[in-house]
Amino acid sequence: MSQTIKIGKIATLLAMLSDEECRLFDELLDQVSFCQGKVGSMNTQKVISAVETAVKRHQLIEENRYRETHALYHAILEALEGVTRGQLAIGEMMRTVGLSFAVVRGKPYKEAGEGEWLAVAFYGTIGAPVKGLEHEALGLGVNHI
């Protein structure tokens, strides 16, 4: 399994870096499609919706293709599990998140038959809904289309 493009690594970097820092990776980014955004909420569905909206606005998936929406959904959930330490509840557990995110679509394998994949990365904070009581969190989800 020889990977040439590590979409998970790219998504994680995009989620963590500023716009200025991202410009250092222009050559690498020319090989993939991506979008970035930010979301803060005590509601898990709002986090999911923010990512889906950004992806659709940047036309990273075709909305009328179920497999593409399905792949995105599972990549988002996997990334959120990392942020929430396996318990997808946020507000229900009196937690709030403030996250930057990136979604990358690409072909991470040399073999064309392996197709395209999506990587979703979150980086930011999670914690009690009291300013200053949060800590850093990182989550990554990768799924085939």
DRENTORDREN-849644 format. One record per residue (C-alpha): residue in three letters; x, y, z; residue number from 1. Coordinates in Angstrom, 2 decimals, padded with zeros to 5 digits. Layout:
<atoms>
<atom><rest>ALA</rest><c1>X</c1><c2>Y</c2><c3>Z</c3><nr>NUM</nr></atom>
...
</atoms>
This chain:
<atoms>
<atom><rest>MET</rest><c1>000.00</c1><c2>000.00</c2><c3>000.00</c3><nr>1</nr></atom>
<atom><rest>SER</rest><c1>002.13</c1><c2>002.84</c2><c3>-001.31</c3><nr>2</nr></atom>
<atom><rest>GLN</rest><c1>000.70</c1><c2>006.26</c2><c3>-000.59</c3><nr>3</nr></atom>
<atom><rest>THR</rest><c1>001.92</c1><c2>009.25</c2><c3>-002.56</c3><nr>4</nr></atom>
<atom><rest>ILE</rest><c1>-000.45</c1><c2>011.90</c2><c3>-001.21</c3><nr>5</nr></atom>
<atom><rest>LYS</rest><c1>-001.30</c1><c2>011.81</c2><c3>002.49</c3><nr>6</nr></atom>
<atom><rest>ILE</rest><c1>-004.69</c1><c2>013.53</c2><c3>002.51</c3><nr>7</nr></atom>
<atom><rest>GLY</rest><c1>-005.10</c1><c2>013.08</c2><c3>006.26</c3><nr>8</nr></atom>
<atom><rest>LYS</rest><c1>-001.85</c1><c2>014.91</c2><c3>006.92</c3><nr>9</nr></atom>
<atom><rest>ILE</rest><c1>-002.83</c1><c2>017.67</c2><c3>004.50</c3><nr>10</nr></atom>
<atom><rest>ALA</rest><c1>-006.26</c1><c2>018.08</c2><c3>006.14</c3><nr>11</nr></atom>
<atom><rest>THR</rest><c1>-004.70</c1><c2>018.21</c2><c3>009.59</c3><nr>12</nr></atom>
<atom><rest>LEU</rest><c1>-002.18</c1><c2>020.84</c2><c3>008.50</c3><nr>13</nr></atom>
<atom><rest>LEU</rest><c1>-004.88</c1><c2>022.94</c2><c3>006.84</c3><nr>14</nr></atom>
<atom><rest>ALA</rest><c1>-007.00</c1><c2>022.81</c2><c3>009.98</c3><nr>15</nr></atom>
<atom><rest>MET</rest><c1>-004.09</c1><c2>023.94</c2><c3>012.14</c3><nr>16</nr></atom>
<atom><rest>LEU</rest><c1>-002.32</c1><c2>026.51</c2><c3>009.96</c3><nr>17</nr></atom>
<atom><rest>SER</rest><c1>-003.18</c1><c2>030.12</c2><c3>009.25</c3><nr>18</nr></atom>
<atom><rest>ASP</rest><c1>-003.77</c1><c2>031.33</c2><c3>005.68</c3><nr>19</nr></atom>
<atom><rest>GLU</rest><c1>-000.23</c1><c2>032.70</c2><c3>005.56</c3><nr>20</nr></atom>
<atom><rest>GLU</rest><c1>001.25</c1><c2>029.41</c2><c3>006.71</c3><nr>21</nr></atom>
<atom><rest>CYS</rest><c1>-000.84</c1><c2>027.49</c2><c3>004.15</c3><nr>22</nr></atom>
<atom><rest>ARG</rest><c1>000.74</c1><c2>029.40</c2><c3>001.28</c3><nr>23</nr></atom>
<atom><rest>LEU</rest><c1>003.97</c1><c2>027.52</c2><c3>001.98</c3><nr>24</nr></atom>
<atom><rest>PHE</rest><c1>002.25</c1><c2>024.35</c2><c3>000.73</c3><nr>25</nr></atom>
<atom><rest>ASP</rest><c1>000.85</c1><c2>025.61</c2><c3>-002.60</c3><nr>26</nr></atom>
<atom><rest>GLU</rest><c1>002.59</c1><c2>022.92</c2><c3>-004.68</c3><nr>27</nr></atom>
<atom><rest>LEU</rest><c1>001.19</c1><c2>020.13</c2><c3>-002.52</c3><nr>28</nr></atom>
<atom><rest>LEU</rest><c1>-002.27</c1><c2>021.68</c2><c3>-002.44</c3><nr>29</nr></atom>
<atom><rest>ASP</rest><c1>-002.39</c1><c2>021.80</c2><c3>-006.24</c3><nr>30</nr></atom>
<atom><rest>GLN</rest><c1>-002.76</c1><c2>017.99</c2><c3>-006.15</c3><nr>31</nr></atom>
<atom><rest>VAL</rest><c1>-006.00</c1><c2>017.96</c2><c3>-004.13</c3><nr>32</nr></atom>
<atom><rest>SER</rest><c1>-009.32</c1><c2>019.77</c2><c3>-003.70</c3><nr>33</nr></atom>
<atom><rest>PHE</rest><c1>-010.02</c1><c2>021.26</c2><c3>-000.29</c3><nr>34</nr></atom>
<atom><rest>CYS</rest><c1>-011.98</c1><c2>023.71</c2><c3>001.81</c3><nr>35</nr></atom>
<atom><rest>GLN</rest><c1>-011.52</c1><c2>025.20</c2><c3>005.25</c3><nr>36</nr></atom>
<atom><rest>GLY</rest><c1>-013.78</c1><c2>026.72</c2><c3>007.87</c3><nr>37</nr></atom>
<atom><rest>LYS</rest><c1>-014.51</c1><c2>027.39</c2><c3>011.51</c3><nr>38</nr></atom>
<atom><rest>VAL</rest><c1>-017.32</c1><c2>026.39</c2><c3>013.81</c3><nr>39</nr></atom>
<atom><rest>GLY</rest><c1>-018.12</c1><c2>026.89</c2><c3>017.46</c3><nr>40</nr></atom>
<atom><rest>SER</rest><c1>-021.08</c1><c2>025.25</c2><c3>019.14</c3><nr>41</nr></atom>
<atom><rest>MET</rest><c1>-022.51</c1><c2>023.17</c2><c3>021.94</c3><nr>42</nr></atom>
<atom><rest>ASN</rest><c1>-024.51</c1><c2>021.24</c2><c3>019.33</c3><nr>43</nr></atom>
<atom><rest>THR</rest><c1>-022.99</c1><c2>018.30</c2><c3>017.45</c3><nr>44</nr></atom>
<atom><rest>GLN</rest><c1>-025.42</c1><c2>018.67</c2><c3>014.55</c3><nr>45</nr></atom>
<atom><rest>LYS</rest><c1>-024.35</c1><c2>022.30</c2><c3>014.04</c3><nr>46</nr></atom>
<atom><rest>VAL</rest><c1>-020.72</c1><c2>021.18</c2><c3>013.75</c3><nr>47</nr></atom>
<atom><rest>ILE</rest><c1>-021.66</c1><c2>018.52</c2><c3>011.20</c3><nr>48</nr></atom>
<atom><rest>SER</rest><c1>-023.82</c1><c2>021.00</c2><c3>009.27</c3><nr>49</nr></atom>
<atom><rest>ALA</rest><c1>-021.06</c1><c2>023.61</c2><c3>009.14</c3><nr>50</nr></atom>
<atom><rest>VAL</rest><c1>-018.68</c1><c2>021.13</c2><c3>007.53</c3><nr>51</nr></atom>
<atom><rest>GLU</rest><c1>-021.32</c1><c2>019.82</c2><c3>005.09</c3><nr>52</nr></atom>
<atom><rest>THR</rest><c1>-022.25</c1><c2>023.38</c2><c3>004.07</c3><nr>53</nr></atom>
<atom><rest>ALA</rest><c1>-018.62</c1><c2>024.35</c2><c3>003.42</c3><nr>54</nr></atom>
<atom><rest>VAL</rest><c1>-018.00</c1><c2>021.18</c2><c3>001.38</c3><nr>55</nr></atom>
<atom><rest>LYS</rest><c1>-021.09</c1><c2>021.74</c2><c3>-000.74</c3><nr>56</nr></atom>
<atom><rest>ARG</rest><c1>-020.31</c1><c2>025.43</c2><c3>-001.29</c3><nr>57</nr></atom>
<atom><rest>HIS</rest><c1>-016.84</c1><c2>024.49</c2><c3>-002.52</c3><nr>58</nr></atom>
<atom><rest>GLN</rest><c1>-018.30</c1><c2>021.67</c2><c3>-004.64</c3><nr>59</nr></atom>
<atom><rest>LEU</rest><c1>-016.03</c1><c2>019.01</c2><c3>-003.13</c3><nr>60</nr></atom>
<atom><rest>ILE</rest><c1>-018.84</c1><c2>016.48</c2><c3>-003.37</c3><nr>61</nr></atom>
<atom><rest>GLU</rest><c1>-021.78</c1><c2>016.00</c2><c3>-005.69</c3><nr>62</nr></atom>
<atom><rest>GLU</rest><c1>-024.86</c1><c2>016.40</c2><c3>-003.52</c3><nr>63</nr></atom>
<atom><rest>ASN</rest><c1>-026.96</c1><c2>014.04</c2><c3>-005.62</c3><nr>64</nr></atom>
<atom><rest>ARG</rest><c1>-024.48</c1><c2>011.16</c2><c3>-005.21</c3><nr>65</nr></atom>
<atom><rest>TYR</rest><c1>-025.31</c1><c2>009.29</c2><c3>-002.03</c3><nr>66</nr></atom>
<atom><rest>ARG</rest><c1>-021.89</c1><c2>007.64</c2><c3>-001.75</c3><nr>67</nr></atom>
<atom><rest>GLU</rest><c1>-020.18</c1><c2>011.03</c2><c3>-001.65</c3><nr>68</nr></atom>
<atom><rest>THR</rest><c1>-022.47</c1><c2>012.45</c2><c3>001.04</c3><nr>69</nr></atom>
<atom><rest>HIS</rest><c1>-022.19</c1><c2>009.17</c2><c3>002.96</c3><nr>70</nr></atom>
<atom><rest>ALA</rest><c1>-018.38</c1><c2>009.22</c2><c3>002.81</c3><nr>71</nr></atom>
<atom><rest>LEU</rest><c1>-018.32</c1><c2>012.81</c2><c3>004.04</c3><nr>72</nr></atom>
<atom><rest>TYR</rest><c1>-020.67</c1><c2>012.05</c2><c3>006.93</c3><nr>73</nr></atom>
<atom><rest>HIS</rest><c1>-018.56</c1><c2>009.14</c2><c3>008.16</c3><nr>74</nr></atom>
<atom><rest>ALA</rest><c1>-015.32</c1><c2>011.10</c2><c3>007.87</c3><nr>75</nr></atom>
<atom><rest>ILE</rest><c1>-016.88</c1><c2>013.95</c2><c3>009.90</c3><nr>76</nr></atom>
<atom><rest>LEU</rest><c1>-018.07</c1><c2>011.54</c2><c3>012.60</c3><nr>77</nr></atom>
<atom><rest>GLU</rest><c1>-014.67</c1><c2>009.86</c2><c3>012.81</c3><nr>78</nr></atom>
<atom><rest>ALA</rest><c1>-012.94</c1><c2>013.23</c2><c3>013.18</c3><nr>79</nr></atom>
<atom><rest>LEU</rest><c1>-015.45</c1><c2>014.35</c2><c3>015.83</c3><nr>80</nr></atom>
<atom><rest>GLU</rest><c1>-014.79</c1><c2>011.18</c2><c3>017.81</c3><nr>81</nr></atom>
<atom><rest>GLY</rest><c1>-011.17</c1><c2>012.28</c2><c3>018.08</c3><nr>82</nr></atom>
<atom><rest>VAL</rest><c1>-012.16</c1><c2>015.73</c2><c3>019.30</c3><nr>83</nr></atom>
<atom><rest>THR</rest><c1>-014.70</c1><c2>014.38</c2><c3>021.80</c3><nr>84</nr></atom>
<atom><rest>ARG</rest><c1>-012.61</c1><c2>011.39</c2><c3>022.89</c3><nr>85</nr></atom>
<atom><rest>GLY</rest><c1>-015.08</c1><c2>008.88</c2><c3>021.56</c3><nr>86</nr></atom>
<atom><rest>GLN</rest><c1>-018.21</c1><c2>010.42</c2><c3>023.07</c3><nr>87</nr></atom>
<atom><rest>LEU</rest><c1>-019.94</c1><c2>012.40</c2><c3>020.32</c3><nr>88</nr></atom>
<atom><rest>ALA</rest><c1>-022.05</c1><c2>014.36</c2><c3>022.81</c3><nr>89</nr></atom>
<atom><rest>ILE</rest><c1>-021.07</c1><c2>018.00</c2><c3>023.24</c3><nr>90</nr></atom>
<atom><rest>GLY</rest><c1>-023.81</c1><c2>020.17</c2><c3>024.77</c3><nr>91</nr></atom>
<atom><rest>GLU</rest><c1>-025.50</c1><c2>017.19</c2><c3>026.38</c3><nr>92</nr></atom>
<atom><rest>MET</rest><c1>-022.33</c1><c2>016.77</c2><c3>028.47</c3><nr>93</nr></atom>
<atom><rest>MET</rest><c1>-021.97</c1><c2>020.52</c2><c3>029.12</c3><nr>94</nr></atom>
<atom><rest>ARG</rest><c1>-019.09</c1><c2>020.85</c2><c3>026.66</c3><nr>95</nr></atom>
<atom><rest>THR</rest><c1>-018.54</c1><c2>023.35</c2><c3>023.91</c3><nr>96</nr></atom>
<atom><rest>VAL</rest><c1>-016.16</c1><c2>023.33</c2><c3>020.96</c3><nr>97</nr></atom>
<atom><rest>GLY</rest><c1>-014.37</c1><c2>026.02</c2><c3>018.99</c3><nr>98</nr></atom>
<atom><rest>LEU</rest><c1>-012.86</c1><c2>024.34</c2><c3>015.93</c3><nr>99</nr></atom>
<atom><rest>SER</rest><c1>-011.08</c1><c2>025.07</c2><c3>012.70</c3><nr>100</nr></atom>
<atom><rest>PHE</rest><c1>-011.66</c1><c2>022.40</c2><c3>010.10</c3><nr>101</nr></atom>
<atom><rest>ALA</rest><c1>-010.41</c1><c2>021.31</c2><c3>006.73</c3><nr>102</nr></atom>
<atom><rest>VAL</rest><c1>-011.77</c1><c2>018.82</c2><c3>004.23</c3><nr>103</nr></atom>
<atom><rest>VAL</rest><c1>-009.49</c1><c2>017.39</c2><c3>001.55</c3><nr>104</nr></atom>
<atom><rest>ARG</rest><c1>-010.52</c1><c2>015.30</c2><c3>-001.44</c3><nr>105</nr></atom>
<atom><rest>GLY</rest><c1>-007.87</c1><c2>013.43</c2><c3>-003.34</c3><nr>106</nr></atom>
<atom><rest>LYS</rest><c1>-006.40</c1><c2>010.21</c2><c3>-004.67</c3><nr>107</nr></atom>
<atom><rest>PRO</rest><c1>-004.00</c1><c2>009.01</c2><c3>-001.99</c3><nr>108</nr></atom>
<atom><rest>TYR</rest><c1>-002.93</c1><c2>005.81</c2><c3>-003.81</c3><nr>109</nr></atom>
<atom><rest>LYS</rest><c1>-000.92</c1><c2>005.31</c2><c3>-006.99</c3><nr>110</nr></atom>
<atom><rest>GLU</rest><c1>-003.37</c1><c2>002.63</c2><c3>-008.16</c3><nr>111</nr></atom>
<atom><rest>ALA</rest><c1>-006.17</c1><c2>004.47</c2><c3>-009.99</c3><nr>112</nr></atom>
<atom><rest>GLY</rest><c1>-008.70</c1><c2>001.82</c2><c3>-009.01</c3><nr>113</nr></atom>
<atom><rest>GLU</rest><c1>-008.46</c1><c2>002.88</c2><c3>-005.37</c3><nr>114</nr></atom>
<atom><rest>GLY</rest><c1>-010.40</c1><c2>006.00</c2><c3>-006.32</c3><nr>115</nr></atom>
<atom><rest>GLU</rest><c1>-010.92</c1><c2>009.19</c2><c3>-004.39</c3><nr>116</nr></atom>
<atom><rest>TRP</rest><c1>-011.00</c1><c2>009.64</c2><c3>-000.64</c3><nr>117</nr></atom>
<atom><rest>LEU</rest><c1>-012.09</c1><c2>012.37</c2><c3>001.78</c3><nr>118</nr></atom>
<atom><rest>ALA</rest><c1>-010.21</c1><c2>013.50</c2><c3>004.87</c3><nr>119</nr></atom>
<atom><rest>VAL</rest><c1>-011.78</c1><c2>015.72</c2><c3>007.53</c3><nr>120</nr></atom>
<atom><rest>ALA</rest><c1>-009.66</c1><c2>017.32</c2><c3>010.24</c3><nr>121</nr></atom>
<atom><rest>PHE</rest><c1>-010.67</c1><c2>019.38</c2><c3>013.25</c3><nr>122</nr></atom>
<atom><rest>TYR</rest><c1>-008.34</c1><c2>021.39</c2><c3>015.46</c3><nr>123</nr></atom>
<atom><rest>GLY</rest><c1>-009.35</c1><c2>023.71</c2><c3>018.26</c3><nr>124</nr></atom>
<atom><rest>THR</rest><c1>-010.69</c1><c2>023.60</c2><c3>021.77</c3><nr>125</nr></atom>
<atom><rest>ILE</rest><c1>-013.22</c1><c2>021.63</c2><c3>023.76</c3><nr>126</nr></atom>
<atom><rest>GLY</rest><c1>-014.30</c1><c2>022.09</c2><c3>027.35</c3><nr>127</nr></atom>
<atom><rest>ALA</rest><c1>-016.77</c1><c2>023.45</c2><c3>029.81</c3><nr>128</nr></atom>
<atom><rest>PRO</rest><c1>-018.82</c1><c2>026.35</c2><c3>028.44</c3><nr>129</nr></atom>
<atom><rest>VAL</rest><c1>-016.77</c1><c2>028.80</c2><c3>030.50</c3><nr>130</nr></atom>
<atom><rest>LYS</rest><c1>-014.10</c1><c2>030.85</c2><c3>028.74</c3><nr>131</nr></atom>
<atom><rest>GLY</rest><c1>-010.65</c1><c2>029.69</c2><c3>029.75</c3><nr>132</nr></atom>
<atom><rest>LEU</rest><c1>-011.68</c1><c2>026.20</c2><c3>030.86</c3><nr>133</nr></atom>
<atom><rest>GLU</rest><c1>-011.17</c1><c2>024.53</c2><c3>027.50</c3><nr>134</nr></atom>
<atom><rest>HIS</rest><c1>-008.22</c1><c2>022.58</c2><c3>026.12</c3><nr>135</nr></atom>
<atom><rest>GLU</rest><c1>-006.83</c1><c2>021.76</c2><c3>022.69</c3><nr>136</nr></atom>
<atom><rest>ALA</rest><c1>-008.31</c1><c2>018.92</c2><c3>020.69</c3><nr>137</nr></atom>
<atom><rest>LEU</rest><c1>-007.56</c1><c2>017.31</c2><c3>017.34</c3><nr>138</nr></atom>
<atom><rest>GLY</rest><c1>-009.57</c1><c2>014.85</c2><c3>015.28</c3><nr>139</nr></atom>
<atom><rest>LEU</rest><c1>-009.07</c1><c2>013.20</c2><c3>011.89</c3><nr>140</nr></atom>
<atom><rest>GLY</rest><c1>-011.42</c1><c2>011.11</c2><c3>009.79</c3><nr>141</nr></atom>
<atom><rest>VAL</rest><c1>-010.58</c1><c2>009.54</c2><c3>006.44</c3><nr>142</nr></atom>
<atom><rest>ASN</rest><c1>-013.08</c1><c2>007.67</c2><c3>004.26</c3><nr>143</nr></atom>
<atom><rest>HIS</rest><c1>-013.22</c1><c2>006.36</c2><c3>000.72</c3><nr>144</nr></atom>
<atom><rest>ILE</rest><c1>-015.82</c1><c2>007.63</c2><c3>-001.72</c3><nr>145</nr></atom>
</atoms>
